[in-house]
Amino acid sequence: MKSRPATTELCRLLTACRSAPVSETVILSKTGLSGEALARTVCDLTDEGFVIRRDPLK
């Protein structure tokens, strides 16, 4: 896994929540990432084999 602080923090947050959905707003506030940086980080993690489900807003 890439050792960028944002990547590590996102992994911690998602691991703590396990299967419970986490809103983008919560992730952004807890990690301090911008929306673009979050998208990049999620893409990096999925490229490395992590399964991160993104549900569209209803």
PQR file of N, CA, C, O and H, with PARSE charges and radii, in Angstrom:
ATOM      1  N   MET A   1       0.849  -1.174   0.000 -0.4000 1.5000
ATOM      2  CA  MET A   1       0.000   0.000   0.000 -0.0000 2.0000
ATOM      3  C   MET A   1       0.890   1.231   0.000  0.5500 1.7000
ATOM      4  O   MET A   1       1.956   1.254   0.616 -0.5500 1.4000
ATOM      5  N   LYS A   2       0.429   2.246  -0.701 -0.4000 1.5000
ATOM      6  CA  LYS A   2       1.164   3.508  -0.720 -0.0000 2.0000
ATOM      7  C   LYS A   2       1.132   4.116   0.675  0.5500 1.7000
ATOM      8  O   LYS A   2       0.122   4.038   1.375 -0.5500 1.4000
ATOM      9  H   LYS A   2      -0.436   2.227  -1.201  0.4000 1.0000
ATOM     10  N   SER A   3       2.223   4.711   1.063 -0.4000 1.5000
ATOM     11  CA  SER A   3       2.328   5.181   2.443 -0.0000 2.0000
ATOM     12  C   SER A   3       2.000   6.658   2.616  0.5500 1.7000
ATOM     13  O   SER A   3       2.423   7.278   3.592 -0.5500 1.4000
ATOM     14  H   SER A   3       3.043   4.775   0.494  0.4000 1.0000
ATOM     15  N   ARG A   4       1.251   7.222   1.679 -0.4000 1.5000
ATOM     16  CA  ARG A   4       0.828   8.614   1.862 -0.0000 2.0000
ATOM     17  C   ARG A   4      -0.086   8.690   3.082  0.5500 1.7000
ATOM     18  O   ARG A   4      -0.904   7.796   3.295 -0.5500 1.4000
ATOM     19  H   ARG A   4       0.908   6.718   0.886  0.4000 1.0000
ATOM     20  N   PRO A   5       0.043   9.737   3.875 -0.5600 1.5000
ATOM     21  CA  PRO A   5      -0.800   9.860   5.072  0.2800 2.0000
ATOM     22  C   PRO A   5      -2.296   9.783   4.756  0.5500 1.7000
ATOM     23  O   PRO A   5      -3.056   9.191   5.523 -0.5500 1.4000
ATOM     24  N   ALA A   6      -2.722  10.368   3.650 -0.4000 1.5000
ATOM     25  CA  ALA A   6      -4.145  10.347   3.297 -0.0000 2.0000
ATOM     26  C   ALA A   6      -4.617   8.926   3.030  0.5500 1.7000
ATOM     27  O   ALA A   6      -5.723   8.555   3.422 -0.5500 1.4000
ATOM     28  H   ALA A   6      -2.105  10.849   3.027  0.4000 1.0000
ATOM     29  N   THR A   7      -3.790   8.131   2.367 -0.4000 1.5000
ATOM     30  CA  THR A   7      -4.150   6.745   2.072 -0.0000 2.0000
ATOM     31  C   THR A   7      -4.265   5.948   3.363  0.5500 1.7000
ATOM     32  O   THR A   7      -5.205   5.174   3.545 -0.5500 1.4000
ATOM     33  H   THR A   7      -2.891   8.433   2.048  0.4000 1.0000
ATOM     34  N   THR A   8      -3.316   6.140   4.245 -0.4000 1.5000
ATOM     35  CA  THR A   8      -3.331   5.437   5.528 -0.0000 2.0000
ATOM     36  C   THR A   8      -4.550   5.833   6.351  0.5500 1.7000
ATOM     37  O   THR A   8      -5.208   4.977   6.941 -0.5500 1.4000
ATOM     38  H   THR A   8      -2.553   6.768   4.098  0.4000 1.0000
ATOM     39  N   GLU A   9      -4.849   7.120   6.390 -0.4000 1.5000
ATOM     40  CA  GLU A   9      -5.998   7.606   7.164 -0.0000 2.0000
ATOM     41  C   GLU A   9      -7.311   7.078   6.586  0.5500 1.7000
ATOM     42  O   GLU A   9      -8.205   6.697   7.341 -0.5500 1.4000
ATOM     43  H   GLU A   9      -4.315   7.815   5.910  0.4000 1.0000
ATOM     44  N   LEU A  10      -7.437   7.052   5.272 -0.4000 1.5000
ATOM     45  CA  LEU A  10      -8.650   6.528   4.643 -0.0000 2.0000
ATOM     46  C   LEU A  10      -8.806   5.046   4.961  0.5500 1.7000
ATOM     47  O   LEU A  10      -9.913   4.596   5.258 -0.5500 1.4000
ATOM     48  H   LEU A  10      -6.711   7.362   4.659  0.4000 1.0000
ATOM     49  N   CYS A  11      -7.729   4.286   4.905 -0.4000 1.5000
ATOM     50  CA  CYS A  11      -7.788   2.857   5.251 -0.0000 2.0000
ATOM     51  C   CYS A  11      -8.240   2.663   6.690  0.5500 1.7000
ATOM     52  O   CYS A  11      -9.068   1.797   6.971 -0.5500 1.4000
ATOM     53  H   CYS A  11      -6.830   4.652   4.664  0.4000 1.0000
ATOM     54  N   ARG A  12      -7.709   3.453   7.589 -0.4000 1.5000
ATOM     55  CA  ARG A  12      -8.111   3.355   9.004 -0.0000 2.0000
ATOM     56  C   ARG A  12      -9.598   3.639   9.170  0.5500 1.7000
ATOM     57  O   ARG A  12     -10.300   2.919   9.879 -0.5500 1.4000
ATOM     58  H   ARG A  12      -7.036   4.157   7.361  0.4000 1.0000
ATOM     59  N   LEU A  13     -10.066   4.682   8.521 -0.4000 1.5000
ATOM     60  CA  LEU A  13     -11.470   5.068   8.635 -0.0000 2.0000
ATOM     61  C   LEU A  13     -12.383   3.980   8.079  0.5500 1.7000
ATOM     62  O   LEU A  13     -13.362   3.602   8.723 -0.5500 1.4000
ATOM     63  H   LEU A  13      -9.495   5.267   7.945  0.4000 1.0000
ATOM     64  N   LEU A  14     -12.074   3.480   6.899 -0.4000 1.5000
ATOM     65  CA  LEU A  14     -12.915   2.456   6.281 -0.0000 2.0000
ATOM     66  C   LEU A  14     -12.854   1.140   7.049  0.5500 1.7000
ATOM     67  O   LEU A  14     -13.859   0.435   7.150 -0.5500 1.4000
ATOM     68  H   LEU A  14     -11.279   3.786   6.376  0.4000 1.0000
ATOM     69  N   THR A  15     -11.697   0.806   7.585 -0.4000 1.5000
ATOM     70  CA  THR A  15     -11.564  -0.416   8.378 -0.0000 2.0000
ATOM     71  C   THR A  15     -12.373  -0.309   9.667  0.5500 1.7000
ATOM     72  O   THR A  15     -13.007  -1.278  10.084 -0.5500 1.4000
ATOM     73  H   THR A  15     -10.881   1.379   7.503  0.4000 1.0000
ATOM     74  N   ALA A  16     -12.354   0.847  10.290 -0.4000 1.5000
ATOM     75  CA  ALA A  16     -13.106   1.050  11.528 -0.0000 2.0000
ATOM     76  C   ALA A  16     -14.610   0.929  11.290  0.5500 1.7000
ATOM     77  O   ALA A  16     -15.347   0.470  12.162 -0.5500 1.4000
ATOM     78  H   ALA A  16     -11.838   1.634   9.951  0.4000 1.0000
ATOM     79  N   CYS A  17     -15.055   1.339  10.121 -0.4000 1.5000
ATOM     80  CA  CYS A  17     -16.488   1.320   9.814 -0.0000 2.0000
ATOM     81  C   CYS A  17     -16.942  -0.015   9.228  0.5500 1.7000
ATOM     82  O   CYS A  17     -18.137  -0.312   9.204 -0.5500 1.4000
ATOM     83  H   CYS A  17     -14.456   1.713   9.412  0.4000 1.0000
ATOM     84  N   ARG A  18     -16.001  -0.805   8.761 -0.4000 1.5000
ATOM     85  CA  ARG A  18     -16.270  -2.100   8.128 -0.0000 2.0000
ATOM     86  C   ARG A  18     -17.339  -1.965   7.057  0.5500 1.7000
ATOM     87  O   ARG A  18     -17.160  -1.223   6.091 -0.5500 1.4000
ATOM     88  H   ARG A  18     -15.031  -0.564   8.779  0.4000 1.0000
ATOM     89  N   SER A  19     -18.448  -2.674   7.221 -0.4000 1.5000
ATOM     90  CA  SER A  19     -19.443  -2.700   6.149 -0.0000 2.0000
ATOM     91  C   SER A  19     -20.464  -1.564   6.236  0.5500 1.7000
ATOM     92  O   SER A  19     -21.329  -1.450   5.368 -0.5500 1.4000
ATOM     93  H   SER A  19     -18.593  -3.277   8.006  0.4000 1.0000
ATOM     94  N   ALA A  20     -20.377  -0.735   7.257 -0.4000 1.5000
ATOM     95  CA  ALA A  20     -21.307   0.387   7.366 -0.0000 2.0000
ATOM     96  C   ALA A  20     -20.941   1.452   6.337  0.5500 1.7000
ATOM     97  O   ALA A  20     -19.763   1.757   6.152 -0.5500 1.4000
ATOM     98  H   ALA A  20     -19.674  -0.827   7.962  0.4000 1.0000
ATOM     99  N   PRO A  21     -21.937   2.013   5.672 -0.5600 1.5000
ATOM    100  CA  PRO A  21     -21.633   3.063   4.695  0.2800 2.0000
ATOM    101  C   PRO A  21     -21.072   4.313   5.381  0.5500 1.7000
ATOM    102  O   PRO A  21     -21.469   4.666   6.491 -0.5500 1.4000
ATOM    103  N   VAL A  22     -20.148   4.962   4.694 -0.4000 1.5000
ATOM    104  CA  VAL A  22     -19.547   6.203   5.193 -0.0000 2.0000
ATOM    105  C   VAL A  22     -19.731   7.255   4.108  0.5500 1.7000
ATOM    106  O   VAL A  22     -19.358   7.033   2.956 -0.5500 1.4000
ATOM    107  H   VAL A  22     -19.826   4.676   3.792  0.4000 1.0000
ATOM    108  N   SER A  23     -20.299   8.387   4.466 -0.4000 1.5000
ATOM    109  CA  SER A  23     -20.548   9.419   3.465 -0.0000 2.0000
ATOM    110  C   SER A  23     -19.253  10.115   3.063  0.5500 1.7000
ATOM    111  O   SER A  23     -18.284  10.159   3.821 -0.5500 1.4000
ATOM    112  H   SER A  23     -20.602   8.567   5.402  0.4000 1.0000
ATOM    113  N   GLU A  24     -19.267  10.647   1.872 -0.4000 1.5000
ATOM    114  CA  GLU A  24     -18.110  11.393   1.371 -0.0000 2.0000
ATOM    115  C   GLU A  24     -17.812  12.581   2.283  0.5500 1.7000
ATOM    116  O   GLU A  24     -16.649  12.901   2.530 -0.5500 1.4000
ATOM    117  H   GLU A  24     -20.055  10.611   1.256  0.4000 1.0000
ATOM    118  N   THR A  25     -18.847  13.226   2.776 -0.4000 1.5000
ATOM    119  CA  THR A  25     -18.673  14.377   3.661 -0.0000 2.0000
ATOM    120  C   THR A  25     -17.904  13.992   4.923  0.5500 1.7000
ATOM    121  O   THR A  25     -17.012  14.721   5.357 -0.5500 1.4000
ATOM    122  H   THR A  25     -19.792  12.966   2.576  0.4000 1.0000
ATOM    123  N   VAL A  26     -18.250  12.854   5.506 -0.4000 1.5000
ATOM    124  CA  VAL A  26     -17.555  12.377   6.708 -0.0000 2.0000
ATOM    125  C   VAL A  26     -16.104  12.066   6.380  0.5500 1.7000
ATOM    126  O   VAL A  26     -15.201  12.444   7.128 -0.5500 1.4000
ATOM    127  H   VAL A  26     -18.975  12.262   5.154  0.4000 1.0000
ATOM    128  N   ILE A  27     -15.876  11.380   5.268 -0.4000 1.5000
ATOM    129  CA  ILE A  27     -14.507  11.031   4.876 -0.0000 2.0000
ATOM    130  C   ILE A  27     -13.675  12.294   4.665  0.5500 1.7000
ATOM    131  O   ILE A  27     -12.542  12.380   5.140 -0.5500 1.4000
ATOM    132  H   ILE A  27     -16.609  11.074   4.661  0.4000 1.0000
ATOM    133  N   LEU A  28     -14.230  13.263   3.962 -0.4000 1.5000
ATOM    134  CA  LEU A  28     -13.492  14.501   3.692 -0.0000 2.0000
ATOM    135  C   LEU A  28     -13.157  15.243   4.983  0.5500 1.7000
ATOM    136  O   LEU A  28     -12.050  15.761   5.133 -0.5500 1.4000
ATOM    137  H   LEU A  28     -15.150  13.193   3.576  0.4000 1.0000
ATOM    138  N   SER A  29     -14.104  15.296   5.907 -0.4000 1.5000
ATOM    139  CA  SER A  29     -13.844  16.027   7.154 -0.0000 2.0000
ATOM    140  C   SER A  29     -12.841  15.300   8.043  0.5500 1.7000
ATOM    141  O   SER A  29     -12.023  15.941   8.703 -0.5500 1.4000
ATOM    142  H   SER A  29     -15.003  14.875   5.785  0.4000 1.0000
ATOM    143  N   LYS A  30     -12.895  13.979   8.068 -0.4000 1.5000
ATOM    144  CA  LYS A  30     -11.976  13.214   8.932 -0.0000 2.0000
ATOM    145  C   LYS A  30     -10.563  13.134   8.364  0.5500 1.7000
ATOM    146  O   LYS A  30      -9.593  13.093   9.120 -0.5500 1.4000
ATOM    147  H   LYS A  30     -13.559  13.458   7.532  0.4000 1.0000
ATOM    148  N   THR A  31     -10.441  13.110   7.032 -0.4000 1.5000
ATOM    149  CA  THR A  31      -9.118  12.942   6.421 -0.0000 2.0000
ATOM    150  C   THR A  31      -8.490  14.258   5.993  0.5500 1.7000
ATOM    151  O   THR A  31      -7.272  14.339   5.835 -0.5500 1.4000
ATOM    152  H   THR A  31     -11.230  13.143   6.418  0.4000 1.0000
ATOM    153  N   GLY A  32      -9.308  15.295   5.802 -0.4000 1.5000
ATOM    154  CA  GLY A  32      -8.778  16.572   5.333 -0.0000 2.0000
ATOM    155  C   GLY A  32      -8.473  16.578   3.844  0.5500 1.7000
ATOM    156  O   GLY A  32      -7.815  17.491   3.345 -0.5500 1.4000
ATOM    157  H   GLY A  32     -10.298  15.229   5.930  0.4000 1.0000
ATOM    158  N   LEU A  33      -8.946  15.566   3.138 -0.4000 1.5000
ATOM    159  CA  LEU A  33      -8.718  15.486   1.693 -0.0000 2.0000
ATOM    160  C   LEU A  33      -9.692  16.382   0.940  0.5500 1.7000
ATOM    161  O   LEU A  33     -10.763  16.715   1.446 -0.5500 1.4000
ATOM    162  H   LEU A  33      -9.480  14.824   3.543  0.4000 1.0000
ATOM    163  N   SER A  34      -9.312  16.766  -0.269 -0.4000 1.5000
ATOM    164  CA  SER A  34     -10.252  17.426  -1.175 -0.0000 2.0000
ATOM    165  C   SER A  34     -11.016  16.312  -1.891  0.5500 1.7000
ATOM    166  O   SER A  34     -10.625  15.146  -1.828 -0.5500 1.4000
ATOM    167  H   SER A  34      -8.441  16.496  -0.680  0.4000 1.0000
ATOM    168  N   GLY A  35     -12.086  16.667  -2.561 -0.4000 1.5000
ATOM    169  CA  GLY A  35     -12.849  15.670  -3.308 -0.0000 2.0000
ATOM    170  C   GLY A  35     -12.004  14.977  -4.364  0.5500 1.7000
ATOM    171  O   GLY A  35     -12.101  13.765  -4.554 -0.5500 1.4000
ATOM    172  H   GLY A  35     -12.403  17.613  -2.612  0.4000 1.0000
ATOM    173  N   GLU A  36     -11.177  15.753  -5.048 -0.4000 1.5000
ATOM    174  CA  GLU A  36     -10.307  15.199  -6.092 -0.0000 2.0000
ATOM    175  C   GLU A  36      -9.259  14.256  -5.492  0.5500 1.7000
ATOM    176  O   GLU A  36      -8.988  13.189  -6.044 -0.5500 1.4000
ATOM    177  H   GLU A  36     -11.099  16.738  -4.894  0.4000 1.0000
ATOM    178  N   ALA A  37      -8.682  14.651  -4.376 -0.4000 1.5000
ATOM    179  CA  ALA A  37      -7.680  13.805  -3.717 -0.0000 2.0000
ATOM    180  C   ALA A  37      -8.312  12.515  -3.199  0.5500 1.7000
ATOM    181  O   ALA A  37      -7.686  11.455  -3.242 -0.5500 1.4000
ATOM    182  H   ALA A  37      -8.903  15.518  -3.928  0.4000 1.0000
ATOM    183  N   LEU A  38      -9.545  12.601  -2.711 -0.4000 1.5000
ATOM    184  CA  LEU A  38     -10.246  11.405  -2.251 -0.0000 2.0000
ATOM    185  C   LEU A  38     -10.468  10.443  -3.411  0.5500 1.7000
ATOM    186  O   LEU A  38     -10.229   9.243  -3.280 -0.5500 1.4000
ATOM    187  H   LEU A  38     -10.053  13.461  -2.676  0.4000 1.0000
ATOM    188  N   ALA A  39     -10.923  10.966  -4.542 -0.4000 1.5000
ATOM    189  CA  ALA A  39     -11.147  10.117  -5.716 -0.0000 2.0000
ATOM    190  C   ALA A  39      -9.851   9.434  -6.145  0.5500 1.7000
ATOM    191  O   ALA A  39      -9.856   8.250  -6.483 -0.5500 1.4000
ATOM    192  H   ALA A  39     -11.117  11.941  -4.649  0.4000 1.0000
ATOM    193  N   ARG A  40      -8.755  10.167  -6.135 -0.4000 1.5000
ATOM    194  CA  ARG A  40      -7.445   9.604  -6.490 -0.0000 2.0000
ATOM    195  C   ARG A  40      -7.027   8.507  -5.509  0.5500 1.7000
ATOM    196  O   ARG A  40      -6.532   7.454  -5.911 -0.5500 1.4000
ATOM    197  H   ARG A  40      -8.751  11.129  -5.861  0.4000 1.0000
ATOM    198  N   THR A  41      -7.231   8.769  -4.232 -0.4000 1.5000
ATOM    199  CA  THR A  41      -6.848   7.810  -3.197 -0.0000 2.0000
ATOM    200  C   THR A  41      -7.684   6.537  -3.296  0.5500 1.7000
ATOM    201  O   THR A  41      -7.148   5.435  -3.179 -0.5500 1.4000
ATOM    202  H   THR A  41      -7.633   9.625  -3.906  0.4000 1.0000
ATOM    203  N   VAL A  42      -8.984   6.679  -3.508 -0.4000 1.5000
ATOM    204  CA  VAL A  42      -9.853   5.511  -3.675 -0.0000 2.0000
ATOM    205  C   VAL A  42      -9.423   4.717  -4.904  0.5500 1.7000
ATOM    206  O   VAL A  42      -9.379   3.487  -4.861 -0.5500 1.4000
ATOM    207  H   VAL A  42      -9.419   7.574  -3.603  0.4000 1.0000
ATOM    208  N   CYS A  43      -9.108   5.400  -5.986 -0.4000 1.5000
ATOM    209  CA  CYS A  43      -8.644   4.739  -7.209 -0.0000 2.0000
ATOM    210  C   CYS A  43      -7.347   3.976  -6.941  0.5500 1.7000
ATOM    211  O   CYS A  43      -7.199   2.834  -7.375 -0.5500 1.4000
ATOM    212  H   CYS A  43      -9.143   6.399  -6.020  0.4000 1.0000
ATOM    213  N   ASP A  44      -6.417   4.596  -6.235 -0.4000 1.5000
ATOM    214  CA  ASP A  44      -5.153   3.931  -5.890 -0.0000 2.0000
ATOM    215  C   ASP A  44      -5.405   2.666  -5.076  0.5500 1.7000
ATOM    216  O   ASP A  44      -4.796   1.627  -5.329 -0.5500 1.4000
ATOM    217  H   ASP A  44      -6.538   5.524  -5.882  0.4000 1.0000
ATOM    218  N   LEU A  45      -6.301   2.758  -4.102 -0.4000 1.5000
ATOM    219  CA  LEU A  45      -6.585   1.600  -3.253 -0.0000 2.0000
ATOM    220  C   LEU A  45      -7.258   0.477  -4.033  0.5500 1.7000
ATOM    221  O   LEU A  45      -6.936  -0.694  -3.836 -0.5500 1.4000
ATOM    222  H   LEU A  45      -6.796   3.602  -3.896  0.4000 1.0000
ATOM    223  N   THR A  46      -8.190   0.825  -4.917 -0.4000 1.5000
ATOM    224  CA  THR A  46      -8.839  -0.220  -5.711 -0.0000 2.0000
ATOM    225  C   THR A  46      -7.850  -0.851  -6.688  0.5500 1.7000
ATOM    226  O   THR A  46      -7.935  -2.047  -6.966 -0.5500 1.4000
ATOM    227  H   THR A  46      -8.452   1.776  -5.078  0.4000 1.0000
ATOM    228  N   ASP A  47      -6.920  -0.063  -7.207 -0.4000 1.5000
ATOM    229  CA  ASP A  47      -5.874  -0.617  -8.075 -0.0000 2.0000
ATOM    230  C   ASP A  47      -5.002  -1.617  -7.325  0.5500 1.7000
ATOM    231  O   ASP A  47      -4.462  -2.549  -7.921 -0.5500 1.4000
ATOM    232  H   ASP A  47      -6.851   0.908  -6.981  0.4000 1.0000
ATOM    233  N   GLU A  48      -4.869  -1.421  -6.021 -0.4000 1.5000
ATOM    234  CA  GLU A  48      -4.051  -2.314  -5.200 -0.0000 2.0000
ATOM    235  C   GLU A  48      -4.839  -3.511  -4.677  0.5500 1.7000
ATOM    236  O   GLU A  48      -4.301  -4.336  -3.938 -0.5500 1.4000
ATOM    237  H   GLU A  48      -5.309  -0.664  -5.537  0.4000 1.0000
ATOM    238  N   GLY A  49      -6.120  -3.609  -5.061 -0.4000 1.5000
ATOM    239  CA  GLY A  49      -6.903  -4.787  -4.709 -0.0000 2.0000
ATOM    240  C   GLY A  49      -7.942  -4.601  -3.619  0.5500 1.7000
ATOM    241  O   GLY A  49      -8.668  -5.543  -3.298 -0.5500 1.4000
ATOM    242  H   GLY A  49      -6.557  -2.939  -5.662  0.4000 1.0000
ATOM    243  N   PHE A  50      -8.032  -3.415  -3.044 -0.4000 1.5000
ATOM    244  CA  PHE A  50      -9.062  -3.173  -2.043 -0.0000 2.0000
ATOM    245  C   PHE A  50     -10.412  -3.050  -2.743  0.5500 1.7000
ATOM    246  O   PHE A  50     -10.500  -2.516  -3.849 -0.5500 1.4000
ATOM    247  H   PHE A  50      -7.442  -2.650  -3.305  0.4000 1.0000
ATOM    248  N   VAL A  51     -11.453  -3.543  -2.097 -0.4000 1.5000
ATOM    249  CA  VAL A  51     -12.800  -3.431  -2.646 -0.0000 2.0000
ATOM    250  C   VAL A  51     -13.500  -2.291  -1.913  0.5500 1.7000
ATOM    251  O   VAL A  51     -13.786  -2.380  -0.719 -0.5500 1.4000
ATOM    252  H   VAL A  51     -11.381  -3.976  -1.198  0.4000 1.0000
ATOM    253  N   ILE A  52     -13.765  -1.228  -2.648 -0.4000 1.5000
ATOM    254  CA  ILE A  52     -14.453  -0.062  -2.086 -0.0000 2.0000
ATOM    255  C   ILE A  52     -15.661   0.199  -2.968  0.5500 1.7000
ATOM    256  O   ILE A  52     -15.530   0.539  -4.144 -0.5500 1.4000
ATOM    257  H   ILE A  52     -13.532  -1.155  -3.617  0.4000 1.0000
ATOM    258  N   ARG A  53     -16.836   0.035  -2.381 -0.4000 1.5000
ATOM    259  CA  ARG A  53     -18.065   0.226  -3.141 -0.0000 2.0000
ATOM    260  C   ARG A  53     -18.497   1.681  -3.053  0.5500 1.7000
ATOM    261  O   ARG A  53     -18.534   2.271  -1.974 -0.5500 1.4000
ATOM    262  H   ARG A  53     -16.942  -0.242  -1.426  0.4000 1.0000
ATOM    263  N   ARG A  54     -18.818   2.237  -4.194 -0.4000 1.5000
ATOM    264  CA  ARG A  54     -19.303   3.622  -4.248 -0.0000 2.0000
ATOM    265  C   ARG A  54     -20.751   3.603  -4.703  0.5500 1.7000
ATOM    266  O   ARG A  54     -21.054   3.176  -5.818 -0.5500 1.4000
ATOM    267  H   ARG A  54     -18.788   1.757  -5.071  0.4000 1.0000
ATOM    268  N   ASP A  55     -21.625   4.056  -3.858 -0.4000 1.5000
ATOM    269  CA  ASP A  55     -23.042   4.111  -4.197 -0.0000 2.0000
ATOM    270  C   ASP A  55     -23.395   5.524  -4.619  0.5500 1.7000
ATOM    271  O   ASP A  55     -23.035   6.485  -3.938 -0.5500 1.4000
ATOM    272  H   ASP A  55     -21.379   4.403  -2.953  0.4000 1.0000
ATOM    273  N   PRO A  56     -24.100   5.662  -5.740 -0.5600 1.5000
ATOM    274  CA  PRO A  56     -24.519   7.001  -6.169  0.2800 2.0000
ATOM    275  C   PRO A  56     -25.586   7.555  -5.231  0.5500 1.7000
ATOM    276  O   PRO A  56     -26.305   6.806  -4.569 -0.5500 1.4000
ATOM    277  N   LEU A  57     -25.672   8.867  -5.192 -0.4000 1.5000
ATOM    278  CA  LEU A  57     -26.729   9.502  -4.409 -0.0000 2.0000
ATOM    279  C   LEU A  57     -28.067   9.175  -5.020  0.5500 1.7000
ATOM    280  O   LEU A  57     -28.182   9.017  -6.236 -0.5500 1.4000
ATOM    281  H   LEU A  57     -25.088   9.475  -5.730  0.4000 1.0000
ATOM    282  N   LYS A  58     -29.074   9.074  -4.187 -0.4000 1.5000
ATOM    283  CA  LYS A  58     -30.417   8.754  -4.686 -0.0000 2.0000
ATOM    284  C   LYS A  58     -31.228   9.998  -4.832  0.5500 1.7000
ATOM    285  O   LYS A  58     -32.388   9.934  -5.240 -0.5500 1.4000
ATOM    286  H   LYS A  58     -28.980   9.202  -3.200  0.4000 1.0000
TER
END
